[in-house]
Amino acid sequence: HVQLVESGGGSVQAGGSLILACEVSGVTLSRPCTAWFRQAPGSQREVVAYSHTYGGSTYYADSVKGRFTISRDITGNTVYLQMNSLTPEDTSMYLCAARSYCTTTTASGFNYWGRGTQVTVS
């Protein structure tokens, strides 16, 4: 039974920081890839960052490069998104997703999803 559970969202002032966590369980994938997406009301779901569980490439959207960092714990079962220098434009629902191989940045390419955690920057 696949589960992705996000936590760590909340409200923060512009310039502040938050760290999101995604606990992944029950996923048996070849070369698992875990990603963070975000979706604001009325907007398309967009990728923020992704990384392979067992090393390899990482990806960041241009809008978050230099501000956000994706990482994971030693087991690979928890994926973090450190978000610094937050702006109101970062306000969104943040969702964790997983698939085999980090070969796409489109939401439709990811098989497994969490329910999301809200981030509000004012």
Salt bridges, closest charged atoms under 4 A:
GLU46 OE2 - ARG38 NE 2.74
ASP62 OD1 - LYS65 NZ 3.15
ASP90 OD1 - ARG38 NH1 2.90
ASP90 OD2 - ARG67 NH1 2.76
